[in-house]
Amino acid sequence: MNSGESLPETYRKKPNKNRINMTKRRTFLKGFLIGLSIFILVNILAAHLFSDCGLPALLGFSACADDISRAGFPFVFFEQGGFAYHVTFDLPFLILDLIIGTGVAVFMGIFFNRKKNISE
């Protein structure tokens, strides 16, 4: 009885073309955020493992006397500490790390989006 043929033109359901695009955008965004989160967590883990006294050394909370704090993955862009105290900050390595992290996140977004399209 409610097949839509008996309804006036204004009450008939019209196909929503934006719904498909929003689903693709949400799927891409979900993959992008997962990829970005993974890259951030890997950087935190690398800072913990590369620093002499772990992550507290990088944050300034450690009680180690001559610890060296390092940050960055895959390129170490920040290093400070040591017996003869020194500070090293490499902007090109930071930019490369950011480019790699963004690339990983975009790849994950495309991968999730493509996987969703194949399953439909």
N, CA, C and O atoms as CSV, one atom per row, in Angstrom:
chain,resi,resn,atom,element,x,y,z
A,1,MET,N,N,0.814,-1.188,0.000
A,1,MET,CA,C,0.000,0.000,0.000
A,1,MET,C,C,0.865,1.262,0.000
A,1,MET,O,O,0.531,2.230,-0.683
A,2,ASN,N,N,1.957,1.271,0.745
A,2,ASN,CA,C,2.861,2.418,0.779
A,2,ASN,C,C,4.039,2.190,-0.165
A,2,ASN,O,O,5.191,2.253,0.265
A,3,SER,N,N,3.779,1.938,-1.389
A,3,SER,CA,C,4.854,1.675,-2.341
A,3,SER,C,C,5.499,2.953,-2.822
A,3,SER,O,O,6.546,2.896,-3.467
A,4,GLY,N,N,4.927,4.086,-2.540
A,4,GLY,CA,C,5.493,5.346,-2.972
A,4,GLY,C,C,4.887,5.834,-4.272
A,4,GLY,O,O,5.048,7.000,-4.633
A,5,GLU,N,N,4.191,4.957,-4.978
A,5,GLU,CA,C,3.572,5.370,-6.237
A,5,GLU,C,C,2.310,6.174,-5.993
A,5,GLU,O,O,1.967,7.044,-6.793
A,6,SER,N,N,1.618,5.899,-4.903
A,6,SER,CA,C,0.378,6.608,-4.624
A,6,SER,C,C,0.617,7.934,-3.904
A,6,SER,O,O,-0.316,8.722,-3.747
A,7,LEU,N,N,1.846,8.194,-3.466
A,7,LEU,CA,C,2.153,9.433,-2.745
A,7,LEU,C,C,2.389,10.569,-3.726
A,7,LEU,O,O,2.836,10.342,-4.850
A,8,PRO,N,N,2.087,11.794,-3.301
A,8,PRO,CA,C,2.409,12.937,-4.159
A,8,PRO,C,C,3.921,13.082,-4.316
A,8,PRO,O,O,4.694,12.511,-3.547
A,9,GLU,N,N,4.320,13.833,-5.298
A,9,GLU,CA,C,5.742,14.004,-5.639
A,9,GLU,C,C,6.568,14.532,-4.471
A,9,GLU,O,O,7.725,14.141,-4.319
A,10,THR,N,N,6.010,15.401,-3.651
A,10,THR,CA,C,6.773,16.007,-2.562
A,10,THR,C,C,7.082,15.033,-1.437
A,10,THR,O,O,8.029,15.261,-0.684
A,11,TYR,N,N,6.306,13.937,-1.292
A,11,TYR,CA,C,6.505,12.998,-0.204
A,11,TYR,C,C,7.293,11.754,-0.596
A,11,TYR,O,O,7.590,10.921,0.261
A,12,ARG,N,N,7.632,11.613,-1.853
A,12,ARG,CA,C,8.381,10.435,-2.287
A,12,ARG,C,C,9.831,10.550,-1.844
A,12,ARG,O,O,10.405,11.639,-1.800
A,13,LYS,N,N,10.398,9.416,-1.523
A,13,LYS,CA,C,11.809,9.389,-1.134
A,13,LYS,C,C,12.669,9.592,-2.361
A,13,LYS,O,O,12.487,8.946,-3.393
A,14,LYS,N,N,13.597,10.495,-2.223
A,14,LYS,CA,C,14.523,10.757,-3.317
A,14,LYS,C,C,15.884,10.165,-2.945
A,14,LYS,O,O,16.290,10.221,-1.784
A,15,PRO,N,N,16.579,9.606,-3.917
A,15,PRO,CA,C,17.908,9.056,-3.595
A,15,PRO,C,C,18.840,10.166,-3.135
A,15,PRO,O,O,18.941,11.217,-3.768
A,16,ASN,N,N,19.512,9.914,-2.029
A,16,ASN,CA,C,20.423,10.910,-1.462
A,16,ASN,C,C,21.840,10.596,-1.923
A,16,ASN,O,O,22.450,9.637,-1.452
A,17,LYS,N,N,22.359,11.392,-2.833
A,17,LYS,CA,C,23.697,11.161,-3.368
A,17,LYS,C,C,24.780,11.538,-2.365
A,17,LYS,O,O,25.887,11.003,-2.430
A,18,ASN,N,N,24.490,12.437,-1.450
A,18,ASN,CA,C,25.487,12.866,-0.468
A,18,ASN,C,C,25.769,11.791,0.569
A,18,ASN,O,O,26.833,11.799,1.189
A,19,ARG,N,N,24.841,10.870,0.768
A,19,ARG,CA,C,25.037,9.836,1.770
A,19,ARG,C,C,26.228,8.943,1.422
A,19,ARG,O,O,27.004,8.571,2.302
A,20,ILE,N,N,26.372,8.606,0.164
A,20,ILE,CA,C,27.498,7.776,-0.263
A,20,ILE,C,C,28.807,8.516,-0.026
A,20,ILE,O,O,29.766,7.929,0.475
A,21,ASN,N,N,28.858,9.777,-0.372
A,21,ASN,CA,C,30.081,10.555,-0.170
A,21,ASN,C,C,30.414,10.712,1.306
A,21,ASN,O,O,31.584,10.644,1.685
A,22,MET,N,N,29.405,10.920,2.145
A,22,MET,CA,C,29.657,11.065,3.578
A,22,MET,C,C,30.155,9.752,4.174
A,22,MET,O,O,31.010,9.758,5.060
A,23,THR,N,N,29.624,8.620,3.692
A,23,THR,CA,C,30.098,7.335,4.187
A,23,THR,C,C,31.556,7.131,3.809
A,23,THR,O,O,32.347,6.654,4.623
A,24,LYS,N,N,31.917,7.487,2.585
A,24,LYS,CA,C,33.306,7.361,2.147
A,24,LYS,C,C,34.209,8.281,2.950
A,24,LYS,O,O,35.315,7.899,3.332
A,25,ARG,N,N,33.739,9.487,3.204
A,25,ARG,CA,C,34.542,10.435,3.983
A,25,ARG,C,C,34.743,9.951,5.412
A,25,ARG,O,O,35.837,10.061,5.964
A,26,ARG,N,N,33.690,9.418,6.003
A,26,ARG,CA,C,33.803,8.917,7.381
A,26,ARG,C,C,34.730,7.715,7.453
A,26,ARG,O,O,35.515,7.586,8.392
A,27,THR,N,N,34.640,6.842,6.469
A,27,THR,CA,C,35.513,5.674,6.447
A,27,THR,C,C,36.961,6.104,6.272
A,27,THR,O,O,37.847,5.579,6.947
A,28,PHE,N,N,37.215,7.058,5.367
A,28,PHE,CA,C,38.564,7.574,5.188
A,28,PHE,C,C,39.059,8.236,6.463
A,28,PHE,O,O,40.197,8.020,6.879
A,29,LEU,N,N,38.199,9.049,7.089
A,29,LEU,CA,C,38.592,9.741,8.318
A,29,LEU,C,C,38.913,8.754,9.429
A,29,LEU,O,O,39.863,8.957,10.185
A,30,LYS,N,N,38.125,7.683,9.533
A,30,LYS,CA,C,38.390,6.664,10.548
A,30,LYS,C,C,39.762,6.023,10.317
A,30,LYS,O,O,40.544,5.879,11.256
A,31,GLY,N,N,40.054,5.642,9.078
A,31,GLY,CA,C,41.359,5.063,8.759
A,31,GLY,C,C,42.492,6.055,8.967
A,31,GLY,O,O,43.559,5.689,9.461
A,32,PHE,N,N,42.266,7.313,8.591
A,32,PHE,CA,C,43.280,8.355,8.771
A,32,PHE,C,C,43.614,8.537,10.247
A,32,PHE,O,O,44.786,8.608,10.616
A,33,LEU,N,N,42.587,8.614,11.091
A,33,LEU,CA,C,42.815,8.807,12.527
A,33,LEU,C,C,43.466,7.585,13.170
A,33,LEU,O,O,44.278,7.730,14.085
A,34,ILE,N,N,43.123,6.393,12.708
A,34,ILE,CA,C,43.774,5.191,13.229
A,34,ILE,C,C,45.248,5.189,12.847
A,34,ILE,O,O,46.102,4.888,13.681
A,35,GLY,N,N,45.558,5.524,11.587
A,35,GLY,CA,C,46.956,5.586,11.149
A,35,GLY,C,C,47.744,6.643,11.903
A,35,GLY,O,O,48.892,6.412,12.283
A,36,LEU,N,N,47.128,7.811,12.122
A,36,LEU,CA,C,47.798,8.879,12.860
A,36,LEU,C,C,48.024,8.473,14.314
A,36,LEU,O,O,49.078,8.764,14.880
A,37,SER,N,N,47.058,7.814,14.913
A,37,SER,CA,C,47.208,7.350,16.301
A,37,SER,C,C,48.321,6.314,16.429
A,37,SER,O,O,49.100,6.343,17.382
A,38,ILE,N,N,48.389,5.404,15.469
A,38,ILE,CA,C,49.456,4.404,15.494
A,38,ILE,C,C,50.811,5.078,15.391
A,38,ILE,O,O,51.735,4.717,16.121
A,39,PHE,N,N,50.949,6.055,14.494
A,39,PHE,CA,C,52.229,6.736,14.336
A,39,PHE,C,C,52.608,7.504,15.601
A,39,PHE,O,O,53.778,7.509,15.986
A,40,ILE,N,N,51.654,8.143,16.245
A,40,ILE,CA,C,51.933,8.878,17.486
A,40,ILE,C,C,52.357,7.912,18.590
A,40,ILE,O,O,53.307,8.186,19.325
A,41,LEU,N,N,51.655,6.779,18.710
A,41,LEU,CA,C,52.021,5.799,19.733
A,41,LEU,C,C,53.396,5.190,19.484
A,41,LEU,O,O,54.140,4.935,20.431
A,42,VAL,N,N,53.741,4.954,18.222
A,42,VAL,CA,C,55.075,4.437,17.899
A,42,VAL,C,C,56.134,5.474,18.257
A,42,VAL,O,O,57.210,5.107,18.728
A,43,ASN,N,N,55.858,6.759,18.046
A,43,ASN,CA,C,56.806,7.812,18.422
A,43,ASN,C,C,56.982,7.882,19.931
A,43,ASN,O,O,58.100,8.075,20.409
A,44,ILE,N,N,55.909,7.731,20.687
A,44,ILE,CA,C,56.015,7.744,22.150
A,44,ILE,C,C,56.811,6.533,22.633
A,44,ILE,O,O,57.655,6.654,23.521
A,45,LEU,N,N,56.540,5.370,22.050
A,45,LEU,CA,C,57.289,4.166,22.410
A,45,LEU,C,C,58.767,4.304,22.059
A,45,LEU,O,O,59.626,3.892,22.838
A,46,ALA,N,N,59.074,4.880,20.893
A,46,ALA,CA,C,60.470,5.080,20.494
A,46,ALA,C,C,61.166,6.062,21.429
A,46,ALA,O,O,62.330,5.859,21.773
A,47,ALA,N,N,60.479,7.120,21.845
A,47,ALA,CA,C,61.072,8.074,22.787
A,47,ALA,C,C,61.369,7.390,24.114
A,47,ALA,O,O,62.380,7.681,24.753
A,48,HIS,N,N,60.499,6.491,24.525
A,48,HIS,CA,C,60.727,5.754,25.775
A,48,HIS,C,C,61.920,4.807,25.644
A,48,HIS,O,O,62.740,4.706,26.557
A,49,LEU,N,N,62.015,4.116,24.514
A,49,LEU,CA,C,63.085,3.130,24.340
A,49,LEU,C,C,64.433,3.769,24.021
A,49,LEU,O,O,65.468,3.255,24.444
A,50,PHE,N,N,64.441,4.884,23.281
A,50,PHE,CA,C,65.704,5.522,22.891
A,50,PHE,C,C,66.311,6.360,24.005
A,50,PHE,O,O,67.529,6.530,24.045
A,51,SER,N,N,65.493,6.888,24.909
A,51,SER,CA,C,66.008,7.696,26.012
A,51,SER,C,C,66.628,6.785,27.067
A,51,SER,O,O,66.173,5.659,27.270
A,52,ASP,N,N,67.669,7.279,27.735
A,52,ASP,CA,C,68.377,6.451,28.708
A,52,ASP,C,C,67.498,6.053,29.887
A,52,ASP,O,O,67.549,4.905,30.328
A,53,CYS,N,N,66.702,6.964,30.401
A,53,CYS,CA,C,65.859,6.659,31.558
A,53,CYS,C,C,64.381,6.609,31.196
A,53,CYS,O,O,63.527,6.774,32.067
A,54,GLY,N,N,64.074,6.388,29.948
A,54,GLY,CA,C,62.697,6.219,29.517
A,54,GLY,C,C,61.984,7.529,29.250
A,54,GLY,O,O,62.602,8.586,29.121
A,55,LEU,N,N,60.675,7.431,29.171
A,55,LEU,CA,C,59.838,8.585,28.865
A,55,LEU,C,C,59.894,9.681,29.937
A,55,LEU,O,O,59.819,10.858,29.583
A,56,PRO,N,N,60.021,9.356,31.214
A,56,PRO,CA,C,60.148,10.436,32.209
A,56,PRO,C,C,61.369,11.325,31.962
A,56,PRO,O,O,61.352,12.508,32.302
A,57,ALA,N,N,62.422,10.766,31.375
A,57,ALA,CA,C,63.596,11.589,31.071
A,57,ALA,C,C,63.268,12.640,30.022
A,57,ALA,O,O,63.730,13.778,30.106
A,58,LEU,N,N,62.472,12.255,29.041
A,58,LEU,CA,C,62.088,13.208,27.994
A,58,LEU,C,C,61.177,14.296,28.550
A,58,LEU,O,O,61.229,15.444,28.108
A,59,LEU,N,N,60.354,13.936,29.508
A,59,LEU,CA,C,59.430,14.904,30.103
A,59,LEU,C,C,60.052,15.710,31.236
A,59,LEU,O,O,59.437,16.649,31.741
A,60,GLY,N,N,61.281,15.344,31.643
A,60,GLY,CA,C,61.980,16.090,32.682
A,60,GLY,C,C,61.681,15.625,34.092
A,60,GLY,O,O,61.948,16.360,35.043
A,61,PHE,N,N,61.133,14.425,34.259
A,61,PHE,CA,C,60.774,13.927,35.582
A,61,PHE,C,C,61.719,12.860,36.106
A,61,PHE,O,O,61.469,12.313,37.180
A,62,SER,N,N,62.788,12.542,35.398
A,62,SER,CA,C,63.645,11.435,35.827
A,62,SER,C,C,64.684,11.920,36.840
A,62,SER,O,O,65.004,13.106,36.922
A,63,ALA,N,N,65.192,10.965,37.600
A,63,ALA,CA,C,66.219,11.268,38.596
A,63,ALA,C,C,67.590,10.770,38.148
A,63,ALA,O,O,68.522,10.704,38.949
A,64,CYS,N,N,67.712,10.423,36.876
A,64,CYS,CA,C,68.998,9.948,36.360
A,64,CYS,C,C,69.960,11.130,36.246
A,64,CYS,O,O,69.557,12.237,35.888
A,65,ALA,N,N,71.220,10.887,36.549
A,65,ALA,CA,C,72.199,11.969,36.573
A,65,ALA,C,C,72.620,12.399,35.174
A,65,ALA,O,O,72.569,13.586,34.851
A,66,ASP,N,N,73.032,11.454,34.346
A,66,ASP,CA,C,73.575,11.799,33.028
A,66,ASP,C,C,72.768,11.154,31.909
A,66,ASP,O,O,73.339,10.576,30.984
A,67,ASP,N,N,71.468,11.248,31.987
A,67,ASP,CA,C,70.648,10.611,30.974
A,67,ASP,C,C,70.601,11.449,29.699
A,67,ASP,O,O,70.756,12.670,29.729
A,68,ILE,N,N,70.388,10.771,28.595
A,68,ILE,CA,C,70.212,11.440,27.305
A,68,ILE,C,C,68.782,11.162,26.860
A,68,ILE,O,O,68.359,10.009,26.781
A,69,SER,N,N,68.044,12.224,26.572
A,69,SER,CA,C,66.670,12.112,26.108
A,69,SER,C,C,66.640,12.262,24.598
A,69,SER,O,O,67.253,13.175,24.045
A,70,ARG,N,N,65.924,11.364,23.930
A,70,ARG,CA,C,65.817,11.413,22.473
A,70,ARG,C,C,64.345,11.320,22.085
A,70,ARG,O,O,63.552,10.657,22.754
A,71,ALA,N,N,63.995,11.998,20.992
A,71,ALA,CA,C,62.620,11.943,20.481
A,71,ALA,C,C,62.670,11.863,18.964
A,71,ALA,O,O,63.547,12.439,18.321
A,72,GLY,N,N,61.703,11.129,18.405
A,72,GLY,CA,C,61.566,11.031,16.967
A,72,GLY,C,C,61.654,9.610,16.464
A,72,GLY,O,O,62.496,8.830,16.908
A,73,PHE,N,N,60.776,9.278,15.531
A,73,PHE,CA,C,60.822,8.000,14.852
A,73,PHE,C,C,60.275,8.199,13.456
A,73,PHE,O,O,59.201,8.788,13.339
A,74,PRO,N,N,60.894,7.778,12.428
A,74,PRO,CA,C,62.104,6.974,12.307
A,74,PRO,C,C,63.389,7.783,12.417
A,74,PRO,O,O,64.463,7.197,12.559
A,75,PHE,N,N,63.316,9.092,12.357
A,75,PHE,CA,C,64.513,9.927,12.493
A,75,PHE,C,C,64.495,10.619,13.857
A,75,PHE,O,O,63.480,11.198,14.245
A,76,VAL,N,N,65.602,10.562,14.578
A,76,VAL,CA,C,65.700,11.236,15.880
A,76,VAL,C,C,65.964,12.716,15.606
A,76,VAL,O,O,67.030,13.084,15.111
A,77,PHE,N,N,64.983,13.559,15.933
A,77,PHE,CA,C,65.116,14.985,15.653
A,77,PHE,C,C,65.465,15.799,16.893
A,77,PHE,O,O,65.800,16.978,16.778
A,78,PHE,N,N,65.392,15.195,18.076
A,78,PHE,CA,C,65.676,15.935,19.310
A,78,PHE,C,C,66.508,15.060,20.235
A,78,PHE,O,O,66.204,13.885,20.445
A,79,GLU,N,N,67.574,15.660,20.789
A,79,GLU,CA,C,68.427,14.955,21.742
A,79,GLU,C,C,68.975,15.974,22.724
A,79,GLU,O,O,69.440,17.044,22.331
A,80,GLN,N,N,68.916,15.634,24.008
A,80,GLN,CA,C,69.472,16.520,25.026
A,80,GLN,C,C,70.000,15.702,26.182
A,80,GLN,O,O,69.547,14.582,26.421
A,81,GLY,N,N,70.961,16.264,26.902
A,81,GLY,CA,C,71.498,15.628,28.101
A,81,GLY,C,C,72.905,15.114,27.913
A,81,GLY,O,O,73.613,15.514,26.989
A,82,GLY,N,N,73.296,14.229,28.794
A,82,GLY,CA,C,74.627,13.641,28.760
A,82,GLY,C,C,75.537,14.241,29.809
A,82,GLY,O,O,75.177,15.204,30.486
A,83,PHE,N,N,76.743,13.653,29.938
A,83,PHE,CA,C,77.720,14.149,30.907
A,83,PHE,C,C,78.147,15.570,30.551
A,83,PHE,O,O,78.123,16.456,31.405
A,84,ALA,N,N,78.534,15.793,29.308
A,84,ALA,CA,C,78.772,17.146,28.805
A,84,ALA,C,C,77.468,17.565,28.127
A,84,ALA,O,O,77.236,17.241,26.962
A,85,TYR,N,N,76.631,18.276,28.852
A,85,TYR,CA,C,75.263,18.562,28.421
A,85,TYR,C,C,75.240,19.176,27.026
A,85,TYR,O,O,75.993,20.106,26.737
A,86,HIS,N,N,74.383,18.659,26.176
A,86,HIS,CA,C,74.215,19.212,24.838
A,86,HIS,C,C,72.745,19.103,24.430
A,86,HIS,O,O,72.010,18.259,24.942
A,87,VAL,N,N,72.335,19.953,23.517
A,87,VAL,CA,C,70.976,19.933,22.970
A,87,VAL,C,C,71.094,19.957,21.454
A,87,VAL,O,O,71.777,20.808,20.885
A,88,THR,N,N,70.416,19.006,20.805
A,88,THR,CA,C,70.413,18.947,19.350
A,88,THR,C,C,68.965,18.892,18.880
A,88,THR,O,O,68.188,18.048,19.326
A,89,PHE,N,N,68.610,19.807,17.970
A,89,PHE,CA,C,67.284,19.806,17.366
A,89,PHE,C,C,67.462,19.944,15.862
A,89,PHE,O,O,68.010,20.940,15.389
A,90,ASP,N,N,66.996,18.941,15.098
A,90,ASP,CA,C,67.121,18.953,13.647
A,90,ASP,C,C,65.748,19.157,13.023
A,90,ASP,O,O,64.913,18.252,13.027
A,91,LEU,N,N,65.523,20.344,12.492
A,91,LEU,CA,C,64.247,20.673,11.868
A,91,LEU,C,C,63.969,19.823,10.627
A,91,LEU,O,O,62.831,19.391,10.447
A,92,PRO,N,N,64.967,19.561,9.753
A,92,PRO,CA,C,64.673,18.703,8.589
A,92,PRO,C,C,64.197,17.300,8.987
A,92,PRO,O,O,63.320,16.743,8.325
A,93,PHE,N,N,64.753,16.724,10.045
A,93,PHE,CA,C,64.304,15.413,10.497
A,93,PHE,C,C,62.883,15.477,11.054
A,93,PHE,O,O,62.097,14.549,10.857
A,94,LEU,N,N,62.550,16.563,11.746
A,94,LEU,CA,C,61.190,16.742,12.249
A,94,LEU,C,C,60.208,16.822,11.087
A,94,LEU,O,O,59.148,16.197,11.123
A,95,ILE,N,N,60.554,17.584,10.066
A,95,ILE,CA,C,59.678,17.722,8.896
A,95,ILE,C,C,59.527,16.374,8.190
A,95,ILE,O,O,58.427,16.018,7.767
A,96,LEU,N,N,60.621,15.622,8.060
A,96,LEU,CA,C,60.532,14.292,7.452
A,96,LEU,C,C,59.650,13.355,8.271
A,96,LEU,O,O,58.865,12.592,7.708
A,97,ASP,N,N,59.774,13.409,9.591
A,97,ASP,CA,C,58.918,12.594,10.450
A,97,ASP,C,C,57.447,12.960,10.270
A,97,ASP,O,O,56.591,12.078,10.207
A,98,LEU,N,N,57.149,14.253,10.187
A,98,LEU,CA,C,55.769,14.690,9.995
A,98,LEU,C,C,55.231,14.257,8.632
A,98,LEU,O,O,54.072,13.859,8.522
A,99,ILE,N,N,56.062,14.330,7.600
A,99,ILE,CA,C,55.642,13.889,6.269
A,99,ILE,C,C,55.372,12.385,6.258
A,99,ILE,O,O,54.379,11.933,5.687
A,100,ILE,N,N,56.253,11.615,6.888
A,100,ILE,CA,C,56.059,10.164,6.942
A,100,ILE,C,C,54.801,9.825,7.744
A,100,ILE,O,O,54.032,8.952,7.341
A,101,GLY,N,N,54.583,10.498,8.864
A,101,GLY,CA,C,53.382,10.252,9.670
A,101,GLY,C,C,52.105,10.586,8.915
A,101,GLY,O,O,51.129,9.840,8.984
A,102,THR,N,N,52.106,11.701,8.194
A,102,THR,CA,C,50.942,12.073,7.394
A,102,THR,C,C,50.733,11.075,6.265
A,102,THR,O,O,49.597,10.713,5.957
A,103,GLY,N,N,51.819,10.630,5.649
A,103,GLY,CA,C,51.714,9.636,4.586
A,103,GLY,C,C,51.146,8.321,5.075
A,103,GLY,O,O,50.315,7.712,4.401
A,104,VAL,N,N,51.586,7.876,6.242
A,104,VAL,CA,C,51.050,6.635,6.830
A,104,VAL,C,C,49.560,6.800,7.117
A,104,VAL,O,O,48.773,5.891,6.856
A,105,ALA,N,N,49.173,7.947,7.650
A,105,ALA,CA,C,47.767,8.184,7.977
A,105,ALA,C,C,46.906,8.232,6.710
A,105,ALA,O,O,45.809,7.673,6.689
A,106,VAL,N,N,47.391,8.890,5.660
A,106,VAL,CA,C,46.644,8.944,4.400
A,106,VAL,C,C,46.532,7.545,3.791
A,106,VAL,O,O,45.471,7.168,3.293
A,107,PHE,N,N,47.618,6.779,3.828
A,107,PHE,CA,C,47.589,5.417,3.310
A,107,PHE,C,C,46.560,4.573,4.063
A,107,PHE,O,O,45.803,3.821,3.449
A,108,MET,N,N,46.531,4.697,5.386
A,108,MET,CA,C,45.553,3.945,6.174
A,108,MET,C,C,44.128,4.376,5.836
A,108,MET,O,O,43.228,3.538,5.770
A,109,GLY,N,N,43.915,5.670,5.623
A,109,GLY,CA,C,42.590,6.152,5.236
A,109,GLY,C,C,42.153,5.590,3.899
A,109,GLY,O,O,41.009,5.162,3.749
A,110,ILE,N,N,43.053,5.587,2.926
A,110,ILE,CA,C,42.735,5.030,1.609
A,110,ILE,C,C,42.497,3.530,1.718
A,110,ILE,O,O,41.581,2.996,1.092
A,111,PHE,N,N,43.319,2.852,2.509
A,111,PHE,CA,C,43.171,1.403,2.687
A,111,PHE,C,C,41.813,1.059,3.304
A,111,PHE,O,O,41.135,0.145,2.835
A,112,PHE,N,N,41.411,1.787,4.354
A,112,PHE,CA,C,40.123,1.533,4.990
A,112,PHE,C,C,38.983,1.838,4.032
A,112,PHE,O,O,38.002,1.096,3.976
A,113,ASN,N,N,39.105,2.926,3.279
A,113,ASN,CA,C,38.072,3.317,2.333
A,113,ASN,C,C,37.934,2.273,1.228
A,113,ASN,O,O,36.819,1.930,0.833
A,114,ARG,N,N,39.043,1.775,0.736
A,114,ARG,CA,C,39.025,0.786,-0.331
A,114,ARG,C,C,38.479,-0.550,0.178
A,114,ARG,O,O,37.726,-1.226,-0.523
A,115,LYS,N,N,38.859,-0.924,1.393
A,115,LYS,CA,C,38.379,-2.165,1.983
A,115,LYS,C,C,36.863,-2.106,2.169
A,115,LYS,O,O,36.175,-3.106,1.964
A,116,LYS,N,N,36.342,-0.945,2.555
A,116,LYS,CA,C,34.903,-0.774,2.736
A,116,LYS,C,C,34.189,-0.882,1.397
A,116,LYS,O,O,33.112,-1.474,1.326
A,117,ASN,N,N,34.765,-0.319,0.322
A,117,ASN,CA,C,34.141,-0.363,-1.002
A,117,ASN,C,C,34.136,-1.781,-1.558
A,117,ASN,O,O,33.190,-2.159,-2.249
A,118,ILE,N,N,35.161,-2.574,-1.278
A,118,ILE,CA,C,35.226,-3.940,-1.776
A,118,ILE,C,C,34.176,-4.803,-1.082
A,118,ILE,O,O,33.561,-5.660,-1.717
A,119,SER,N,N,33.967,-4.583,0.221
A,119,SER,CA,C,33.018,-5.407,0.970
A,119,SER,C,C,31.569,-5.094,0.612
A,119,SER,O,O,30.689,-5.916,0.866
A,120,GLU,N,N,31.298,-3.927,0.030
A,120,GLU,CA,C,29.909,-3.562,-0.321
A,120,GLU,C,C,29.523,-4.158,-1.596
A,120,GLU,O,O,28.396,-3.963,-2.052
